[in-house]
């Protein structure tokens, strides 16, 4: 069946000045963009007053397990996302085996949705086959998690790998790249990926470079080590010749406000030296992370903290300090905590008053109940965020962690960038932020069949109203769908429509 969207404003994804024309879809591809009308179209859509652009590419998503739930992932499609990149922050659902299954699922479910069906995918071919057989509406690209690969050979031991173990991980990387992974994710803070040293990461990035893959790294400590982490990333890129990408670039904490300008200047310097570096961010000042980041340098074994008085006292001091660093008790909202659902959506100050103990004691008690508890931390400055969004290397993302009380970015990140920052605040033209959602991530990820509206490209398309487009949710009501998205196609198949 042929589809025509008539008299619509075309944003081609490349940052070009928009123009009015007709867009034709046939057999999953963009047939042509032409002012001449074709009478042979089965489906005719009046696009007057509306705009089309390529489907949005979410370079940092956490839908690894949500994909397999029977309910479709409308929160992605409804905001125009047609491709998601999963396997983030050093953890992927594949490859897996029975030996590490329980531990891996505990790690994955912190970020990527809960499931009772703990399947084992021994390689990416099996995992990708399961995705294609699922009810998922969009496209998925996979990263191999460094931590996942590491636990398969080292049993999550905090030590340097032996030479034989490193060779075993290299085999896993090669097999995963051959089976369809587009790269590898690393984390400097989330175990077991954080157990790897610089030399180990360089050797693994050399392997992904053989396949023109990308190395995505989550820094974790953007309070104290932001600039140093950028230096580390650049060294890895220089030594391995791999393309490097920073996940969720941000400057955290009041004392770091304004540091983003320095960070981007450093990145630009390395790029000018020939090291390929890019980054992603989401258009919000609140981060959504495990609650245990407030433990800082304290032991991550929460049970041991409660068993030893000296560890408990040190943990209280560390948590007290980090609460202030991450915005204070009024700016921390609990979003997920087993056995304490009554606290979900509440600010730490409110919970402290309800429990009658100090805020640091509240944190430790919640972590003892659920070491995978999540929270929102309002810990970034608006000026730093705007600086990030305006930079040409940006790729937009959701970093969408699924929970009962999600961060609003899960439902509204892309419409928010369009409606709030481009249209309302006029920080940049629509065509420029659309480029950062479409062709720029497609280029970085080597997804050559999408990201541009052009004859022969995949018909991954978003139809929207430029005058209405905006996020329709908030931190308090995060599950509301965005406004202004009129229709979404994936490979020419309409996955969502509101054409009334």
C-alpha positions, 0 to 999 in steps of 0.5 A: 500500500502506498501512503502520501502525506500531503502539503507537509513541512519537511524536516529532513534530519540533516539540519536543512531549512524546512520546506513544504512538499508531499512525502510518499511511503511504499513498501517500508521505504520513503518512495519520494519527496515531491510537490507533484501528487500521485493518484495511486496512493491508497492512504492519503493524509493531509499534512497541512499545518503539520511537519514530518521528520525522521523517527527519533533514535534514543541512543541510551534506553533501558528497555532490555526486559520491558521489550518482552512484556505483553503490553506494548512500549507506548511510552517510546512510540508515543514520543516519536522514538522508532529506534532504541539502543539498549545494553547500557551502563556496562550491563546487557541481558545477553550473553548469559548462562545459568551460572550467572543468571540470578546475579545478572538479572539482579543487575539488569532489573535495577535499570531495565524493568522487572520480569518473573520470566528469567530467560537465558540468551546465550548470545545476541543472535538468540536475544535479537530473535526474541526481540523480533518475536516480541510485540515491541513496536520499534527497532532495537540496537544492542550494546554488549555490557562490559560487566555482563562479559566480565561476570561470565569469566571472572565471577564478579571479582574486584581484581585485575583479569588474568591474561587468559580471562581477558582473552576469553572476554575478547572472544565474547566481544568478537562473537557479540559483534558478529551476532549484531551488537553495535558496540560495548558499554562501560561504567566507571561506577557500576560493578562489575564493569567498574572493576575493569582498569584502563588497560582492560578497557583499551584492549576490549575497545581495540576489538570493537574497533575492528568491527567499527563499533562504538564504546559507550561509557557512563562516568558515574562520578560527575561531581568530582571526576568529570574532567578527569573522566573525559581525559580517561575516555580520550586516552582509551580512544587514542590507544584503541582507535575506537569511536568513544561516546559519553553516556548521560554527560552532566555536571552534578552538584551545586559546586560544579555549576558552570563546569559543563563549558569546561567539559565541552571545551575539553571534548572539542580539543580532543575531537580536533586532535582526531579522537572521535568522541560524542555524547548524549544527554536528556533535557532535564535537570533531575537525574534518576539513579540508584539510591546507593549513589548516596553511599559514595565511598562507603561500603556498598554491602548494606548489611555489613554497614548495619552489622558494624558500628564504625561502618554505620557511623562512616556511612551516615557521615558520607550519606549526609554529605552526599545528600547536600551534594545531590540537591538536599533532602527537598530535591530527592524523590524516591521512585522505586523501593520494594516493601516501601511503596508508600514512599514512592513519589515522596521527597526525602524531607517528607519521608524523614518527617514521617519516620521521625529519624534523620535523612541519612538514616532514612536512606540506609533503612530504605537501602536495607529494604531494597538495595536496588531502590531508585530516586530522582536527584535535582542536581544539575543547573539549567545553564549547564543543561542548555549548554549541553543541548546547544552543542553540535555533538549532542545526541538526545536520549531518554536514559529511560529507567522503567519503574512504577514512578518513572522519571518524566524523560521516559515519556517526554524527553524528545517532545520536551526538547522540541517544544520547550527548548526549541519552540518556547525558549528558542534556544535553537531552530527545530531543524537543529535539535531534530538533527541531534535526534535523527541523523547525528545518532544514526551517523554515530551508530552507523545506522545508515538506513535511517535518520534522514528523510530521503528516497530509499531510506527506511520509512521511520517517520514522525508526523507532529504539530510544531505549534503544539509539540510538548511533553505532557507530563511532569515529575509529579505526574510522569506517565502522561503522554506528550502533546502534538505527536500525530502519527509514527511509522516504523518501516512504513507501518503506522504504529501510532496515530492521532489524526482527528 
